Amino acid sequence: MRLNNKKVLITGAAKRIGRILSLFIARQGGEVLIHHNNSTAEANSLKNAIQKLGQKAVIYQADFSDLESTNKFIDQVFSLNEIDAVINNASIFSNLDWATTEIEDWRIHQSVNLETPFLISQAYAKSLEEGKKGRIINMLDWRALKPGADHLPYTISKAGLAALTKSLAVSLAPDISINGIALGAILPPNDGGAVSAILEGLPIPRWATIPELEETVLFLLAGPDYITGEIIHLDGGRHLV
């Protein structure tokens, strides 16, 4: 078990990618700190599933669009736990272009997708005991490295998170390695987007598999800590076309 007794904080853990990674880390021997916003039933279900695997799980609630809620969450999590790794996964994803984006849409995307990962990473670095190594994974999107006109506030926030990943890789070295995973087609979109067009033009025209994601996460959590500032595109080459 590669993550035996490791304590991993996963934001946005109750659903979709967050739930998948939480269960995977538990199967690898890790303890999971589950963050959610308003998915209480899903978070409790996930906690029960992790406990059935023989691992520990703790639930924390916070609304990352609200700074007071975010700061309260950070103070609580890092005062009560010695965390081995963080996965910044929580995200808001709205299908908005320049004409339909209101300032509140912009603000919420930047707050949830960019500001909060910075604050969590900052708190995590300050919480580490001297001499202890840590790891951070930021969950990105192929759009972050190839911005287009669609999903404007989401795309810009993820592009900022990609830049933050590289900047903090320098700032937090050598104690913390921080890398990103830029996903492509892995789960059907939850914004009502057309599924049929997702694979068009991809060099590898298929959906990513869950084991491929799990293997990538395990590599970044338990593999060489000499790798930092990298963004791995798990997107079938979509960022290239």
LOGU-746124 format. One record per residue: residue number from 1; residue in one letter; x, y, z of N, C-alpha, C in turn. Coordinates in steps of 0.05 Angstrom, whole numbers. Layout:
LOGU-746124
+-----+------+--------+--------+--------+--------+--------+--------+--------+--------+--------+
:  nr : rest :   n_c1 :   n_c2 :   n_c3 :  ca_c1 :  ca_c2 :  ca_c3 :   c_c1 :   c_c2 :   c_c3 :
+-----+------+--------+--------+--------+--------+--------+--------+--------+--------+--------+
: NUM :    A :      X :      Y :      Z :      X :      Y :      Z :      X :      Y :      Z :
...
+-----+------+--------+--------+--------+--------+--------+--------+--------+--------+--------+
end
This chain:
LOGU-746124
+-----+------+--------+--------+--------+--------+--------+--------+--------+--------+--------+
:  nr : rest :   n_c1 :   n_c2 :   n_c3 :  ca_c1 :  ca_c2 :  ca_c3 :   c_c1 :   c_c2 :   c_c3 :
+-----+------+--------+--------+--------+--------+--------+--------+--------+--------+--------+
:   1 :    M :     17 :    -24 :      0 :      0 :      0 :      0 :     18 :     25 :      0 :
:   2 :    R :     18 :     39 :    -22 :     38 :     60 :    -27 :     33 :     85 :    -10 :
:   3 :    L :      9 :     89 :      0 :      3 :    113 :     15 :     -5 :    105 :     44 :
:   4 :    N :      6 :     83 :     53 :     -1 :     73 :     80 :      4 :     94 :    101 :
:   5 :    N :    -18 :    100 :    116 :    -17 :    119 :    139 :    -12 :    148 :    131 :
:   6 :    K :    -14 :    154 :    105 :    -12 :    181 :     96 :    -39 :    195 :     98 :
:   7 :    K :    -38 :    220 :    107 :    -63 :    235 :    110 :    -65 :    255 :     87 :
:   8 :    V :    -86 :    252 :     71 :    -89 :    268 :     47 :   -114 :    285 :     48 :
:   9 :    L :   -112 :    311 :     44 :   -134 :    329 :     43 :   -143 :    331 :     14 :
:  10 :    I :   -169 :    326 :      8 :   -179 :    329 :    -19 :   -203 :    348 :    -18 :
:  11 :    T :   -201 :    370 :    -32 :   -223 :    389 :    -34 :   -242 :    381 :    -56 :
:  12 :    G :   -268 :    387 :    -51 :   -288 :    378 :    -70 :   -288 :    348 :    -73 :
:  13 :    A :   -287 :    334 :    -50 :   -282 :    305 :    -50 :   -308 :    289 :    -52 :
:  14 :    A :   -331 :    300 :    -49 :   -355 :    284 :    -46 :   -366 :    273 :    -72 :
:  15 :    K :   -359 :    286 :    -94 :   -371 :    278 :   -120 :   -349 :    274 :   -142 :
:  16 :    R :   -356 :    261 :   -163 :   -341 :    259 :   -188 :   -312 :    253 :   -183 :
:  17 :    I :   -293 :    269 :   -194 :   -265 :    263 :   -191 :   -256 :    262 :   -162 :
:  18 :    G :   -266 :    279 :   -146 :   -259 :    280 :   -118 :   -266 :    254 :   -104 :
:  19 :    R :   -289 :    243 :   -109 :   -297 :    218 :    -97 :   -280 :    195 :   -107 :
:  20 :    I :   -275 :    194 :   -133 :   -258 :    174 :   -145 :   -231 :    173 :   -131 :
:  21 :    L :   -218 :    197 :   -129 :   -192 :    198 :   -117 :   -192 :    192 :    -87 :
:  22 :    S :   -213 :    199 :    -73 :   -215 :    193 :    -45 :   -215 :    163 :    -40 :
:  23 :    L :   -231 :    149 :    -56 :   -233 :    120 :    -53 :   -207 :    106 :    -61 :
:  24 :    F :   -194 :    117 :    -81 :   -169 :    106 :    -90 :   -147 :    109 :    -69 :
:  25 :    I :   -146 :    132 :    -57 :   -126 :    137 :    -36 :   -131 :    119 :    -12 :
:  26 :    A :   -156 :    115 :     -5 :   -163 :     97 :     16 :   -154 :     68 :     10 :
:  27 :    R :   -158 :     60 :    -15 :   -150 :     33 :    -23 :   -119 :     30 :    -23 :
:  28 :    Q :   -106 :     53 :    -25 :    -76 :     53 :    -24 :    -66 :     55 :      5 :
:  29 :    G :    -84 :     56 :     24 :    -76 :     56 :     52 :    -76 :     83 :     65 :
:  30 :    G :    -86 :    104 :     51 :    -86 :    131 :     62 :   -111 :    138 :     77 :
:  31 :    E :   -108 :    158 :     94 :   -130 :    170 :    108 :   -139 :    195 :     93 :
:  32 :    V :   -165 :    199 :     90 :   -175 :    220 :     73 :   -190 :    241 :     90 :
:  33 :    L :   -182 :    266 :     86 :   -197 :    289 :     96 :   -215 :    299 :     74 :
:  34 :    I :   -241 :    295 :     78 :   -261 :    301 :     57 :   -271 :    329 :     60 :
:  35 :    H :   -267 :    346 :     40 :   -280 :    372 :     40 :   -304 :    371 :     21 :
:  36 :    H :   -325 :    385 :     28 :   -348 :    389 :     10 :   -360 :    416 :     17 :
:  37 :    N :   -377 :    425 :     -1 :   -391 :    450 :      3 :   -420 :    444 :     13 :
:  38 :    N :   -437 :    435 :     -5 :   -465 :    429 :      2 :   -473 :    401 :     -5 :
:  39 :    S :   -454 :    382 :     -5 :   -460 :    354 :    -13 :   -458 :    337 :     12 :
:  40 :    T :   -475 :    343 :     32 :   -473 :    329 :     57 :   -478 :    299 :     54 :
:  41 :    A :   -499 :    291 :     40 :   -506 :    263 :     37 :   -484 :    248 :     23 :
:  42 :    E :   -473 :    260 :      1 :   -452 :    247 :    -14 :   -426 :    245 :      3 :
:  43 :    A :   -420 :    265 :     19 :   -396 :    264 :     36 :   -399 :    242 :     57 :
:  44 :    N :   -422 :    239 :     69 :   -427 :    218 :     89 :   -425 :    190 :     75 :
:  45 :    S :   -436 :    188 :     51 :   -434 :    163 :     37 :   -405 :    156 :     31 :
:  46 :    L :   -389 :    176 :     23 :   -361 :    171 :     17 :   -346 :    163 :     42 :
:  47 :    K :   -352 :    176 :     65 :   -339 :    169 :     90 :   -345 :    140 :     97 :
:  48 :    N :   -370 :    132 :     95 :   -377 :    104 :    101 :   -363 :     85 :     83 :
:  49 :    A :   -360 :     91 :     57 :   -347 :     74 :     38 :   -317 :     71 :     45 :
:  50 :    I :   -305 :     93 :     53 :   -276 :     92 :     61 :   -273 :     76 :     86 :
:  51 :    Q :   -291 :     79 :    105 :   -289 :     64 :    130 :   -292 :     34 :    124 :
:  52 :    K :   -309 :     27 :    105 :   -312 :     -1 :     98 :   -287 :    -13 :     86 :
:  53 :    L :   -270 :      4 :     75 :   -244 :     -4 :     65 :   -223 :     -7 :     87 :
:  54 :    G :   -231 :     -1 :    112 :   -213 :     -3 :    134 :   -196 :     22 :    139 :
:  55 :    Q :   -204 :     44 :    127 :   -188 :     69 :    130 :   -204 :     91 :    144 :
:  56 :    K :   -190 :    111 :    153 :   -203 :    133 :    167 :   -210 :    155 :    147 :
:  57 :    A :   -232 :    169 :    154 :   -241 :    192 :    138 :   -254 :    212 :    157 :
:  58 :    V :   -249 :    238 :    152 :   -261 :    260 :    167 :   -273 :    279 :    148 :
:  59 :    I :   -297 :    290 :    154 :   -311 :    308 :    136 :   -309 :    337 :    146 :
:  60 :    Y :   -303 :    355 :    127 :   -303 :    384 :    133 :   -320 :    398 :    112 :
:  61 :    Q :   -336 :    417 :    121 :   -353 :    432 :    102 :   -343 :    461 :    101 :
:  62 :    A :   -343 :    472 :     76 :   -336 :    500 :     72 :   -345 :    509 :     45 :
:  63 :    D :   -354 :    534 :     44 :   -361 :    547 :     19 :   -338 :    564 :     10 :
:  64 :    F :   -323 :    555 :    -10 :   -299 :    568 :    -19 :   -304 :    594 :    -34 :
:  65 :    S :   -330 :    600 :    -40 :   -336 :    626 :    -51 :   -338 :    648 :    -30 :
:  66 :    D :   -337 :    640 :     -5 :   -339 :    658 :     18 :   -312 :    657 :     33 :
:  67 :    L :   -298 :    679 :     35 :   -272 :    680 :     47 :   -272 :    673 :     76 :
:  68 :    E :   -293 :    682 :     90 :   -294 :    675 :    119 :   -297 :    645 :    123 :
:  69 :    S :   -314 :    632 :    107 :   -317 :    603 :    108 :   -291 :    589 :    101 :
:  70 :    T :   -278 :    599 :     81 :   -252 :    587 :     73 :   -231 :    589 :     95 :
:  71 :    N :   -229 :    612 :    106 :   -209 :    616 :    128 :   -215 :    599 :    152 :
:  72 :    K :   -240 :    596 :    159 :   -248 :    579 :    181 :   -241 :    550 :    176 :
:  73 :    F :   -246 :    541 :    152 :   -239 :    514 :    144 :   -209 :    509 :    146 :
:  74 :    I :   -194 :    528 :    135 :   -164 :    525 :    135 :   -154 :    524 :    164 :
:  75 :    D :   -164 :    542 :    181 :   -155 :    542 :    209 :   -161 :    516 :    222 :
:  76 :    Q :   -185 :    505 :    218 :   -193 :    480 :    231 :   -177 :    457 :    221 :
:  77 :    V :   -175 :    454 :    194 :   -161 :    431 :    183 :   -132 :    430 :    191 :
:  78 :    F :   -118 :    452 :    189 :    -89 :    451 :    193 :    -81 :    453 :    223 :
:  79 :    S :   -100 :    461 :    240 :    -94 :    461 :    268 :    -99 :    433 :    281 :
:  80 :    L :   -115 :    417 :    267 :   -122 :    391 :    278 :   -107 :    367 :    265 :
:  81 :    N :    -93 :    373 :    243 :    -82 :    351 :    228 :    -53 :    357 :    219 :
:  82 :    E :    -37 :    336 :    218 :    -11 :    337 :    205 :    -15 :    324 :    177 :
:  83 :    I :    -17 :    340 :    157 :    -25 :    331 :    131 :      0 :    324 :    114 :
:  84 :    D :     -2 :    301 :    100 :     21 :    292 :     84 :     18 :    302 :     55 :
:  85 :    A :     -6 :    307 :     45 :    -10 :    315 :     18 :    -37 :    329 :     15 :
:  86 :    V :    -38 :    347 :     -5 :    -62 :    362 :    -11 :    -69 :    358 :    -41 :
:  87 :    I :    -94 :    353 :    -47 :   -104 :    353 :    -74 :   -125 :    375 :    -77 :
:  88 :    N :   -118 :    397 :    -90 :   -136 :    419 :    -95 :   -154 :    412 :   -119 :
:  89 :    N :   -177 :    401 :   -113 :   -195 :    391 :   -133 :   -221 :    407 :   -136 :
:  90 :    A :   -229 :    420 :   -114 :   -255 :    434 :   -115 :   -255 :    455 :   -137 :
:  91 :    S :   -277 :    456 :   -152 :   -278 :    474 :   -175 :   -306 :    480 :   -182 :
:  92 :    I :   -310 :    504 :   -193 :   -336 :    512 :   -204 :   -332 :    514 :   -234 :
:  93 :    F :   -351 :    504 :   -250 :   -348 :    501 :   -279 :   -373 :    509 :   -293 :
:  94 :    S :   -374 :    534 :   -303 :   -398 :    545 :   -315 :   -392 :    551 :   -345 :
:  95 :    N :   -412 :    545 :   -361 :   -409 :    550 :   -390 :   -417 :    578 :   -397 :
:  96 :    L :   -397 :    596 :   -393 :   -402 :    625 :   -398 :   -380 :    636 :   -416 :
:  97 :    D :   -388 :    654 :   -435 :   -368 :    667 :   -451 :   -366 :    696 :   -442 :
:  98 :    W :   -352 :    713 :   -458 :   -347 :    740 :   -449 :   -373 :    756 :   -447 :
:  99 :    A :   -393 :    750 :   -463 :   -418 :    765 :   -464 :   -437 :    757 :   -441 :
: 100 :    T :   -435 :    732 :   -432 :   -454 :    723 :   -411 :   -442 :    723 :   -383 :
: 101 :    T :   -416 :    729 :   -381 :   -403 :    729 :   -355 :   -409 :    755 :   -340 :
: 102 :    E :   -421 :    752 :   -317 :   -426 :    775 :   -299 :   -402 :    776 :   -279 :
: 103 :    I :   -399 :    799 :   -266 :   -377 :    802 :   -248 :   -378 :    782 :   -225 :
: 104 :    E :   -402 :    775 :   -216 :   -404 :    755 :   -195 :   -395 :    728 :   -204 :
: 105 :    D :   -401 :    721 :   -229 :   -391 :    695 :   -240 :   -361 :    695 :   -240 :
: 106 :    W :   -350 :    717 :   -249 :   -320 :    720 :   -250 :   -309 :    717 :   -222 :
: 107 :    R :   -320 :    731 :   -203 :   -309 :    731 :   -176 :   -310 :    703 :   -164 :
: 108 :    I :   -333 :    689 :   -167 :   -336 :    663 :   -154 :   -316 :    643 :   -167 :
: 109 :    H :   -313 :    644 :   -193 :   -294 :    625 :   -206 :   -265 :    630 :   -196 :
: 110 :    Q :   -258 :    655 :   -194 :   -230 :    661 :   -185 :   -227 :    653 :   -156 :
: 111 :    S :   -248 :    657 :   -140 :   -246 :    651 :   -111 :   -243 :    621 :   -107 :
: 112 :    V :   -261 :    605 :   -119 :   -261 :    577 :   -115 :   -238 :    563 :   -128 :
: 113 :    N :   -233 :    570 :   -153 :   -213 :    555 :   -170 :   -185 :    564 :   -167 :
: 114 :    L :   -180 :    589 :   -158 :   -153 :    600 :   -156 :   -145 :    610 :   -129 :
: 115 :    E :   -162 :    627 :   -118 :   -155 :    639 :    -92 :   -153 :    618 :    -70 :
: 116 :    T :   -172 :    600 :    -69 :   -173 :    580 :    -47 :   -149 :    561 :    -49 :
: 117 :    P :   -142 :    550 :    -73 :   -118 :    533 :    -74 :    -93 :    548 :    -65 :
: 118 :    F :    -91 :    574 :    -70 :    -68 :    589 :    -60 :    -68 :    590 :    -29 :
: 119 :    L :    -91 :    597 :    -18 :    -93 :    599 :     11 :    -88 :    572 :     25 :
: 120 :    I :    -98 :    551 :     13 :    -93 :    524 :     25 :    -64 :    517 :     23 :
: 121 :    S :    -52 :    522 :      0 :    -23 :    515 :     -4 :     -6 :    532 :     15 :
: 122 :    Q :    -13 :    557 :     19 :      2 :    574 :     37 :      0 :    564 :     66 :
: 123 :    A :    -24 :    557 :     74 :    -28 :    546 :    101 :    -14 :    519 :    105 :
: 124 :    Y :    -15 :    503 :     85 :     -2 :    477 :     86 :     28 :    480 :     89 :
: 125 :    A :     40 :    498 :     74 :     69 :    502 :     76 :     76 :    512 :    104 :
: 126 :    K :     60 :    529 :    115 :     66 :    539 :    142 :     62 :    518 :    164 :
: 127 :    S :     45 :    499 :    158 :     39 :    478 :    179 :     59 :    456 :    180 :
: 128 :    L :     75 :    453 :    159 :     94 :    430 :    159 :    115 :    433 :    180 :
: 129 :    E :    120 :    411 :    194 :    142 :    411 :    213 :    169 :    412 :    199 :
: 130 :    E :    188 :    424 :    212 :    215 :    427 :    200 :    226 :    400 :    191 :
: 131 :    G :    235 :    398 :    167 :    247 :    373 :    157 :    227 :    354 :    144 :
: 132 :    K :    201 :    360 :    147 :    181 :    342 :    135 :    175 :    350 :    106 :
: 133 :    K :    172 :    331 :     89 :    166 :    335 :     61 :    136 :    334 :     56 :
: 134 :    G :    126 :    350 :     37 :     98 :    350 :     30 :     94 :    350 :      0 :
: 135 :    R :     69 :    345 :     -8 :     63 :    344 :    -36 :     36 :    357 :    -41 :
: 136 :    I :     34 :    371 :    -63 :      9 :    384 :    -72 :      3 :    376 :   -101 :
: 137 :    I :    -22 :    369 :   -106 :    -31 :    365 :   -134 :    -53 :    384 :   -139 :
: 138 :    N :    -51 :    400 :   -160 :    -72 :    418 :   -169 :    -86 :    406 :   -193 :
: 139 :    M :   -112 :    402 :   -191 :   -127 :    391 :   -213 :   -134 :    413 :   -233 :
: 140 :    L :   -124 :    410 :   -257 :   -127 :    430 :   -278 :   -144 :    420 :   -300 :
: 141 :    D :   -142 :    432 :   -323 :   -158 :    426 :   -346 :   -141 :    432 :   -371 :
: 142 :    W :   -145 :    417 :   -393 :   -130 :    423 :   -417 :   -134 :    452 :   -426 :
: 143 :    R :   -157 :    464 :   -420 :   -162 :    491 :   -427 :   -143 :    511 :   -414 :
: 144 :    A :   -132 :    503 :   -391 :   -114 :    521 :   -377 :    -90 :    529 :   -393 :
: 145 :    L :    -80 :    511 :   -410 :    -56 :    516 :   -426 :    -63 :    523 :   -454 :
: 146 :    K :    -89 :    523 :   -461 :    -98 :    530 :   -487 :   -125 :    545 :   -485 :
: 147 :    P :   -125 :    569 :   -474 :   -150 :    583 :   -469 :   -165 :    589 :   -495 :
: 148 :    G :   -191 :    585 :   -494 :   -209 :    592 :   -516 :   -230 :    611 :   -508 :
: 149 :    A :   -251 :    614 :   -524 :   -272 :    633 :   -518 :   -293 :    621 :   -499 :
: 150 :    D :   -295 :    595 :   -498 :   -316 :    583 :   -481 :   -307 :    581 :   -452 :
: 151 :    H :   -327 :    578 :   -434 :   -321 :    574 :   -406 :   -301 :    595 :   -396 :
: 152 :    L :   -306 :    620 :   -402 :   -286 :    641 :   -398 :   -276 :    643 :   -369 :
: 153 :    P :   -293 :    648 :   -349 :   -282 :    652 :   -322 :   -269 :    626 :   -311 :
: 154 :    Y :   -280 :    603 :   -319 :   -268 :    578 :   -311 :   -240 :    575 :   -323 :
: 155 :    T :   -238 :    580 :   -349 :   -213 :    576 :   -363 :   -191 :    595 :   -352 :
: 156 :    I :   -198 :    620 :   -347 :   -178 :    639 :   -337 :   -170 :    631 :   -309 :
: 157 :    S :   -189 :    622 :   -293 :   -181 :    614 :   -265 :   -163 :    590 :   -265 :
: 158 :    K :   -167 :    571 :   -284 :   -150 :    548 :   -286 :   -123 :    555 :   -298 :
: 159 :    A :   -122 :    574 :   -316 :    -97 :    584 :   -327 :    -81 :    597 :   -304 :
: 160 :    G :    -94 :    612 :   -287 :    -81 :    623 :   -264 :    -71 :    602 :   -245 :
: 161 :    L :    -86 :    580 :   -242 :    -77 :    559 :   -224 :    -53 :    544 :   -236 :
: 162 :    A :    -51 :    542 :   -262 :    -27 :    531 :   -275 :     -3 :    548 :   -269 :
: 163 :    A :     -6 :    574 :   -271 :     16 :    592 :   -265 :     23 :    591 :   -235 :
: 164 :    L :      3 :    589 :   -218 :      8 :    586 :   -190 :     24 :    561 :   -183 :
: 165 :    T :     17 :    539 :   -197 :     31 :    514 :   -193 :     61 :    517 :   -198 :
: 166 :    K :     68 :    530 :   -219 :     96 :    534 :   -226 :    110 :    553 :   -207 :
: 167 :    S :     96 :    574 :   -200 :    107 :    594 :   -181 :    112 :    582 :   -154 :
: 168 :    L :     93 :    568 :   -143 :     96 :    556 :   -117 :    116 :    533 :   -117 :
: 169 :    A :    119 :    520 :   -140 :    140 :    499 :   -141 :    167 :    510 :   -135 :
: 170 :    V :    172 :    535 :   -143 :    197 :    548 :   -136 :    197 :    558 :   -107 :
: 171 :    S :    175 :    571 :   -100 :    173 :    583 :    -73 :    173 :    563 :    -50 :
: 172 :    L :    161 :    540 :    -54 :    158 :    520 :    -33 :    179 :    499 :    -33 :
: 173 :    A :    197 :    499 :    -53 :    219 :    480 :    -53 :    239 :    487 :    -31 :
: 174 :    P :    253 :    467 :    -21 :    253 :    439 :    -28 :    233 :    422 :    -12 :
: 175 :    D :    218 :    434 :      6 :    202 :    418 :     25 :    177 :    407 :     12 :
: 176 :    I :    165 :    422 :     -7 :    140 :    413 :    -19 :    144 :    412 :    -49 :
: 177 :    S :    136 :    389 :    -60 :    134 :    387 :    -90 :    106 :    391 :    -97 :
: 178 :    I :    102 :    407 :   -118 :     75 :    415 :   -127 :     73 :    412 :   -157 :
: 179 :    N :     53 :    397 :   -165 :     49 :    391 :   -194 :     19 :    392 :   -200 :
: 180 :    G :     14 :    392 :   -226 :    -14 :    394 :   -235 :    -21 :    371 :   -254 :
: 181 :    I :    -47 :    364 :   -255 :    -57 :    345 :   -274 :    -78 :    359 :   -290 :
: 182 :    A :    -74 :    362 :   -316 :    -93 :    376 :   -334 :   -110 :    354 :   -348 :
: 183 :    L :   -135 :    353 :   -340 :   -152 :    332 :   -351 :   -166 :    340 :   -377 :
: 184 :    G :   -171 :    320 :   -393 :   -187 :    323 :   -417 :   -213 :    307 :   -413 :
: 185 :    A :   -219 :    290 :   -432 :   -244 :    274 :   -432 :   -241 :    251 :   -413 :
: 186 :    I :   -253 :    253 :   -389 :   -252 :    231 :   -370 :   -280 :    226 :   -358 :
: 187 :    L :   -295 :    247 :   -352 :   -323 :    244 :   -343 :   -341 :    262 :   -360 :
: 188 :    P :   -365 :    254 :   -366 :   -383 :    272 :   -381 :   -386 :    298 :   -367 :
: 189 :    P :   -387 :    321 :   -382 :   -389 :    347 :   -369 :   -415 :    350 :   -354 :
: 190 :    N :   -413 :    366 :   -332 :   -437 :    370 :   -315 :   -450 :    397 :   -321 :
: 191 :    D :   -442 :    410 :   -343 :   -453 :    436 :   -351 :   -472 :    434 :   -374 :
: 192 :    G :   -480 :    410 :   -382 :   -498 :    407 :   -404 :   -485 :    407 :   -431 :
: 193 :    G :   -459 :    407 :   -432 :   -445 :    407 :   -457 :   -449 :    382 :   -473 :
: 194 :    A :   -445 :    384 :   -500 :   -450 :    361 :   -517 :   -428 :    340 :   -514 :
: 195 :    V :   -435 :    316 :   -508 :   -416 :    295 :   -504 :   -405 :    285 :   -531 :
: 196 :    S :   -421 :    286 :   -551 :   -414 :    274 :   -577 :   -390 :    287 :   -590 :
: 197 :    A :   -385 :    313 :   -584 :   -364 :    327 :   -597 :   -337 :    326 :   -581 :
: 198 :    I :   -337 :    315 :   -558 :   -314 :    317 :   -540 :   -289 :    303 :   -552 :
: 199 :    L :   -293 :    281 :   -566 :   -270 :    266 :   -576 :   -261 :    274 :   -604 :
: 200 :    E :   -275 :    293 :   -617 :   -269 :    300 :   -644 :   -241 :    313 :   -646 :
: 201 :    G :   -225 :    302 :   -664 :   -198 :    314 :   -669 :   -177 :    306 :   -650 :
: 202 :    L :   -183 :    290 :   -630 :   -162 :    282 :   -610 :   -142 :    264 :   -623 :
: 203 :    P :   -116 :    267 :   -617 :    -96 :    248 :   -626 :   -101 :    220 :   -616 :
: 204 :    I :   -110 :    218 :   -591 :   -119 :    192 :   -580 :   -149 :    195 :   -575 :
: 205 :    P :   -166 :    186 :   -595 :   -194 :    193 :   -594 :   -211 :    174 :   -577 :
: 206 :    R :   -206 :    175 :   -551 :   -222 :    159 :   -532 :   -223 :    174 :   -506 :
: 207 :    W :   -240 :    164 :   -488 :   -241 :    175 :   -461 :   -218 :    163 :   -444 :
: 208 :    A :   -208 :    180 :   -426 :   -188 :    170 :   -407 :   -202 :    150 :   -388 :
: 209 :    T :   -187 :    131 :   -378 :   -198 :    112 :   -359 :   -192 :    121 :   -330 :
: 210 :    I :   -209 :    113 :   -312 :   -204 :    119 :   -284 :   -177 :    109 :   -274 :
: 211 :    P :   -170 :     84 :   -281 :   -143 :     74 :   -272 :   -120 :     92 :   -283 :
: 212 :    E :   -123 :    104 :   -306 :   -102 :    122 :   -316 :    -99 :    146 :   -298 :
: 213 :    L :   -122 :    157 :   -290 :   -121 :    180 :   -271 :   -109 :    171 :   -244 :
: 214 :    E :   -118 :    148 :   -234 :   -107 :    139 :   -208 :    -77 :    134 :   -209 :
: 215 :    E :    -67 :    123 :   -231 :    -39 :    117 :   -234 :    -23 :    144 :   -234 :
: 216 :    T :    -34 :    164 :   -247 :    -21 :    190 :   -249 :    -19 :    203 :   -221 :
: 217 :    V :    -42 :    202 :   -206 :    -42 :    213 :   -180 :    -23 :    199 :   -161 :
: 218 :    L :    -22 :    172 :   -163 :     -4 :    157 :   -146 :     25 :    164 :   -152 :
: 219 :    F :     31 :    167 :   -177 :     59 :    175 :   -185 :     66 :    201 :   -172 :
: 220 :    L :     48 :    221 :   -173 :     55 :    247 :   -162 :     54 :    247 :   -131 :
: 221 :    L :     40 :    229 :   -119 :     39 :    228 :    -89 :     61 :    211 :    -77 :
: 222 :    A :     68 :    189 :    -91 :     86 :    170 :    -80 :    111 :    165 :    -96 :
: 223 :    G :    113 :    178 :   -119 :    137 :    175 :   -136 :    159 :    194 :   -128 :
: 224 :    P :    177 :    200 :   -147 :    200 :    217 :   -141 :    192 :    245 :   -132 :
: 225 :    D :    203 :    255 :   -109 :    197 :    282 :   -101 :    216 :    302 :   -114 :
: 226 :    Y :    232 :    293 :   -132 :    250 :    311 :   -148 :    235 :    324 :   -171 :
: 227 :    I :    210 :    315 :   -175 :    193 :    326 :   -197 :    175 :    347 :   -184 :
: 228 :    T :    178 :    372 :   -194 :    161 :    393 :   -184 :    156 :    414 :   -206 :
: 229 :    G :    133 :    427 :   -205 :    127 :    447 :   -225 :    118 :    436 :   -251 :
: 230 :    E :    112 :    410 :   -252 :    103 :    398 :   -277 :     73 :    398 :   -279 :
: 231 :    I :     63 :    399 :   -303 :     35 :    396 :   -309 :     32 :    373 :   -329 :
: 232 :    I :     21 :    351 :   -319 :     17 :    328 :   -336 :    -11 :    329 :   -349 :
: 233 :    H :    -11 :    328 :   -375 :    -36 :    329 :   -390 :    -46 :    300 :   -394 :
: 234 :    L :    -67 :    294 :   -380 :    -81 :    269 :   -384 :   -106 :    275 :   -401 :
: 235 :    D :   -100 :    280 :   -427 :   -121 :    290 :   -444 :   -121 :    279 :   -473 :
: 236 :    G :   -105 :    258 :   -477 :   -104 :    246 :   -503 :    -91 :    264 :   -524 :
: 237 :    G :    -76 :    284 :   -515 :    -64 :    303 :   -534 :    -81 :    326 :   -542 :
: 238 :    R :   -103 :    330 :   -528 :   -122 :    351 :   -536 :   -110 :    379 :   -536 :
: 239 :    H :    -91 :    384 :   -517 :    -79 :    410 :   -515 :    -60 :    416 :   -539 :
: 240 :    L :    -56 :    396 :   -556 :    -37 :    399 :   -578 :    -51 :    407 :   -604 :
: 241 :    V :    -77 :    404 :   -605 :    -91 :    408 :   -631 :   -110 :    431 :   -629 :
+-----+------+--------+--------+--------+--------+--------+--------+--------+--------+--------+
end
